[in-house]
Amino acid sequence: MKLWIAPAALMLSAVGCTESQRNQISHIKSDLIGLDRVVTLYNDHGGVIKTWKGDFKVEVLGSSARFLDEDGNAVIISGTFVIEEVD
């Protein structure tokens, strides 16, 4: 129940922040609890292979990315992918 206090305090403090400070707050939130994201993996013709949605931390390593999906499974992808932060 108290997990929402830290992100709420960060969001409230972001009202008068610069863009750089907002990015830092976003990175801190991502490291602590993850962000609501959509990760889409594409094939070489632009078709969608798979899409993952949820609150998770994504680590990009060169041309690949890894994260834990909502079921707790480790996912490692490479190739063409898009990572979107959902508001």
Secondary structure as GFF3:
##gff-version 3
##sequence-region A 1 87
A	DSSP	three_ten_helix	2	4	.	.	.	ID=ss1
A	DSSP	alpha_helix	5	13	.	.	.	ID=ss2
A	DSSP	three_ten_helix	14	16	.	.	.	ID=ss3
A	DSSP	alpha_helix	19	33	.	.	.	ID=ss4
A	DSSP	beta_strand	35	42	.	.	.	ID=ss5
A	DSSP	beta_strand	48	56	.	.	.	ID=ss6
A	DSSP	beta_strand	59	61	.	.	.	ID=ss7
A	DSSP	beta_strand	64	68	.	.	.	ID=ss8
A	DSSP	beta_strand	74	78	.	.	.	ID=ss9
A	DSSP	beta_strand	80	85	.	.	.	ID=ss10
###
